[in-house]
Amino acid sequence: MTDADVADVETLEAPTLEAAVDVITAGLERETLVTVFGRCTVEYDGRTASHLEAGNRHLMLKPDGTALVHTQSGQKPVNWQPPGCSHQVQYADETLVVCTSRSSPKERLQVCFERILQLSAYGGGDESERTVEGTEADLKTRILERPDLLEPGFRPLATERQTTAGAIDIYGADDAGRTVVVELKRRRVGPDAVSQLRRYVDATERDLHADARVRGILVAPSVTDRADRLLADHGLEFVALEPAVDT
């Protein structure tokens, strides 16, 4: 293993669940291999249903959508999901919840961690990806100060607008008066960011009148190939923009 390989692995020992959410989310967006070991319960809902009471288990999330749950014995996973699934992670009620799902056939694997002993996100993907400096707040400021960076005629109307799916980074309108939902990411993103934007668009459409057409625009330095295909499938848009001001 080279020094570059070592530098591209992020490992946390006994992290807080809030810190773990950030690392897992970032790892999924960069399409890295994420592994989590800790005390958790496991629920599966699909062609059959199963439940595992709390115990120490190892969860592996692969960039292709595969999820594997292993115990401390045996070579086969006790639960798994195949490639093509979507991974999501959130922190709620003092629990870190990882959900891996697919729509055809309809299946969901949910792993709820009450404590994490070790978490790792292994680098991968585009080896030529360069470091992006700046924050999502910097990216938001760029667009608010120069809305034309998003597109000519764009008008920001609100930031952190609340919906049933969460807070929209920038809520605005285009030059034709159509509602625009903008999701900001400071670095290269994967399918999870697209799914997040889709949820915001769906929630906004429910909040507005029935025939309202809501556009969704993902803003980030770059997207993975899988994310690009998912954007097209959902009728969403992408604008390449970095948080740091060009010099």
C-alpha positions as CSV (number, residue, x, y, z in Angstrom):
1,M,0.0,0.0,0.0
2,T,1.4,3.4,-1.0
3,D,1.4,6.6,1.1
4,A,-1.3,7.9,-1.1
5,D,-3.5,4.9,-0.4
6,V,-3.0,5.4,3.4
7,A,-3.9,9.0,3.1
8,D,-7.2,8.1,1.3
9,V,-8.5,6.1,4.2
10,E,-10.5,7.8,7.0
11,T,-10.9,5.8,10.2
12,L,-12.6,6.8,13.4
13,E,-12.4,4.8,16.7
14,A,-15.5,5.0,18.9
15,P,-16.8,8.1,17.2
16,T,-19.9,9.9,18.3
17,L,-22.9,9.0,16.2
18,E,-23.2,12.6,14.9
19,A,-19.6,12.5,13.7
20,A,-20.2,9.1,12.1
21,V,-23.1,10.4,10.0
22,D,-20.8,13.0,8.5
23,V,-18.1,10.5,7.6
24,I,-20.5,8.0,6.2
25,T,-22.4,10.6,4.2
26,A,-19.2,12.0,2.7
27,G,-18.0,8.5,1.9
28,L,-21.2,7.6,0.1
29,E,-21.2,10.8,-1.9
30,R,-17.6,10.1,-3.0
31,E,-18.6,6.5,-3.8
32,T,-16.0,5.0,-1.4
33,L,-16.2,1.7,0.4
34,V,-17.7,2.3,3.9
35,T,-17.4,-0.2,6.8
36,V,-19.1,0.2,10.2
37,F,-18.6,-2.0,13.2
38,G,-20.7,-1.6,16.3
39,R,-23.8,-2.5,18.3
40,C,-26.9,-2.5,16.2
41,T,-30.3,-4.0,15.4
42,V,-31.1,-5.1,11.8
43,E,-34.5,-5.0,10.1
44,Y,-35.2,-6.5,6.6
45,D,-38.5,-5.8,4.8
46,G,-39.0,-7.4,1.4
47,R,-39.9,-10.8,0.0
48,T,-39.7,-11.9,3.6
49,A,-39.3,-10.1,6.8
50,S,-36.6,-10.5,9.5
51,H,-35.3,-8.9,12.7
52,L,-32.1,-9.2,14.6
53,E,-31.9,-8.0,18.2
54,A,-29.1,-5.7,19.3
55,G,-25.6,-7.1,18.9
56,N,-22.1,-6.3,17.6
57,R,-22.0,-6.6,13.8
58,H,-20.1,-5.4,10.8
59,L,-21.8,-3.4,8.0
60,M,-20.2,-2.9,4.6
61,L,-21.6,-0.4,2.1
62,K,-20.1,-0.7,-1.4
63,P,-20.2,2.0,-4.1
64,D,-22.3,-0.2,-6.4
65,G,-25.2,-0.3,-3.9
66,T,-24.3,-3.6,-2.3
67,A,-24.8,-3.9,1.5
68,L,-23.5,-6.7,3.7
69,V,-24.1,-7.4,7.4
70,H,-21.7,-9.8,9.1
71,T,-21.5,-11.2,12.6
72,Q,-18.3,-12.3,14.3
73,S,-18.6,-15.9,13.0
74,G,-19.2,-17.6,9.6
75,Q,-18.2,-16.5,6.1
76,K,-21.7,-15.5,4.8
77,P,-23.5,-12.3,5.7
78,V,-26.6,-12.6,7.9
79,N,-28.3,-9.9,5.8
80,W,-27.5,-8.4,2.5
81,Q,-28.7,-6.2,-0.4
82,P,-27.5,-6.6,-4.0
83,P,-25.9,-4.0,-6.3
84,G,-28.1,-1.2,-7.6
85,C,-29.6,-0.3,-4.2
86,S,-29.5,3.2,-2.7
87,H,-27.8,3.9,0.7
88,Q,-29.1,6.6,3.0
89,V,-27.9,7.5,6.5
90,Q,-29.3,9.8,9.2
91,Y,-29.1,10.5,13.0
92,A,-32.4,10.4,14.9
93,D,-33.4,9.7,18.5
94,E,-29.8,9.0,19.5
95,T,-29.5,6.3,16.9
96,L,-27.5,6.2,13.6
97,V,-29.8,4.7,11.0
98,V,-28.4,3.2,7.7
99,C,-31.1,2.2,5.1
100,T,-30.3,0.4,1.9
101,S,-33.3,0.0,-0.4
102,R,-34.4,-0.7,-4.0
103,S,-37.8,-0.3,-5.7
104,S,-37.9,-3.4,-7.9
105,P,-38.4,-5.7,-6.2
106,K,-39.3,-3.5,-3.2
107,E,-36.9,-4.3,-0.4
108,R,-35.4,-2.4,2.5
109,L,-32.5,-3.3,4.9
110,Q,-32.3,-1.0,7.9
111,V,-29.4,-1.1,10.4
112,C,-29.7,1.0,13.5
113,F,-26.5,1.6,15.5
114,E,-26.7,2.6,19.2
115,R,-22.9,2.6,19.4
116,I,-20.1,2.5,16.9
117,L,-16.7,1.0,17.7
118,Q,-14.9,1.6,14.4
119,L,-15.8,3.3,11.2
120,S,-13.7,3.5,8.0
121,A,-14.2,5.1,4.6
122,Y,-11.8,3.9,2.0
123,G,-10.8,6.1,-0.9
124,G,-11.5,5.1,-4.5
125,G,-13.2,6.3,-7.6
126,D,-11.5,9.0,-9.6
127,E,-7.9,9.0,-8.6
128,S,-7.3,12.3,-10.5
129,E,-9.9,14.1,-8.3
130,R,-8.3,17.2,-6.9
131,T,-8.9,18.7,-3.5
132,V,-11.6,21.4,-3.4
133,E,-11.2,24.1,-0.8
134,G,-14.1,26.0,0.6
135,T,-17.4,25.1,2.2
136,E,-21.0,24.8,1.2
137,A,-21.6,28.2,2.8
138,D,-19.0,29.7,0.4
139,L,-20.8,28.0,-2.5
140,K,-24.1,29.5,-1.3
141,T,-22.6,32.9,-1.0
142,R,-21.2,32.8,-4.5
143,I,-24.7,32.0,-5.9
144,L,-26.5,34.6,-3.8
145,E,-24.0,37.3,-4.8
146,R,-24.0,36.2,-8.5
147,P,-27.2,34.2,-9.3
148,D,-26.2,34.1,-13.0
149,L,-23.5,31.6,-12.0
150,L,-26.4,29.1,-11.7
151,E,-28.1,30.3,-14.9
152,P,-29.2,33.7,-16.5
153,G,-32.4,35.0,-14.9
154,F,-32.3,32.9,-11.8
155,R,-33.7,34.7,-8.7
156,P,-32.9,33.4,-5.2
157,L,-36.0,33.8,-3.0
158,A,-35.0,32.0,0.3
159,T,-32.3,29.9,1.9
160,E,-32.8,26.9,4.2
161,R,-36.4,26.8,3.3
162,Q,-38.1,24.0,5.3
163,T,-39.9,21.1,3.7
164,T,-41.1,17.8,5.0
165,A,-37.9,16.3,3.5
166,G,-35.5,18.8,5.1
167,A,-34.1,22.2,4.5
168,I,-33.6,23.4,0.9
169,D,-30.2,25.2,0.4
170,I,-31.5,27.8,-2.0
171,Y,-35.1,28.2,-3.1
172,G,-35.8,30.4,-6.1
173,A,-37.3,31.0,-9.5
174,D,-36.0,30.9,-13.1
175,D,-36.7,33.6,-15.7
176,A,-39.9,31.8,-16.7
177,G,-41.3,32.0,-13.2
178,R,-40.8,28.3,-12.5
179,T,-39.8,27.2,-8.9
180,V,-36.2,26.1,-8.6
181,V,-34.8,23.9,-5.8
182,V,-31.0,24.1,-5.5
183,E,-29.0,21.5,-3.5
184,L,-25.3,22.5,-2.8
185,K,-22.3,20.2,-2.3
186,R,-18.8,21.3,-1.8
187,R,-17.1,18.3,-3.5
188,R,-17.7,15.5,-6.1
189,V,-21.0,13.8,-5.4
190,G,-22.6,10.5,-6.0
191,P,-26.2,9.1,-6.2
192,D,-27.1,9.9,-2.6
193,A,-27.0,13.7,-3.4
194,V,-29.3,13.1,-6.4
195,S,-31.7,11.2,-4.2
196,Q,-31.7,13.9,-1.6
197,L,-32.5,16.6,-4.3
198,R,-35.3,14.4,-5.6
199,R,-36.9,14.2,-2.2
200,Y,-36.7,18.0,-1.9
201,V,-38.3,18.5,-5.3
202,D,-41.1,16.0,-4.5
203,A,-41.8,17.7,-1.1
204,T,-41.9,21.1,-2.8
205,E,-44.3,19.9,-5.4
206,R,-46.6,18.6,-2.7
207,D,-46.5,22.0,-0.9
208,L,-47.4,23.9,-4.1
209,H,-50.5,23.7,-6.3
210,A,-51.1,20.5,-8.2
211,D,-49.9,21.6,-11.6
212,A,-46.7,23.4,-10.4
213,R,-43.5,22.3,-12.2
214,V,-40.5,22.3,-9.9
215,R,-37.0,22.2,-11.3
216,G,-34.2,20.6,-9.2
217,I,-30.6,21.7,-9.7
218,L,-27.6,20.0,-8.1
219,V,-24.6,22.3,-7.7
220,A,-21.2,20.7,-7.0
221,P,-17.6,20.6,-8.5
222,S,-18.4,17.3,-10.3
223,V,-20.6,14.2,-10.1
224,T,-19.9,10.5,-10.6
225,D,-21.1,8.7,-13.7
226,R,-23.8,6.9,-11.7
227,A,-25.1,10.2,-10.3
228,D,-25.1,11.7,-13.8
229,R,-27.3,8.9,-15.0
230,L,-29.6,9.2,-12.0
231,L,-30.0,12.9,-12.7
232,A,-31.2,12.2,-16.2
233,D,-33.5,9.5,-15.0
234,H,-35.2,11.8,-12.6
235,G,-35.3,14.9,-14.9
236,L,-33.0,16.8,-12.6
237,E,-30.1,19.2,-13.6
238,F,-26.5,19.7,-12.7
239,V,-24.3,22.8,-12.6
240,A,-20.6,22.5,-12.1
241,L,-19.4,25.1,-9.6
242,E,-16.7,25.1,-6.9
243,P,-17.1,26.9,-3.5
244,A,-13.8,28.7,-3.8
245,V,-13.8,31.8,-6.0
246,D,-11.6,31.4,-9.0
247,T,-8.4,33.3,-8.9
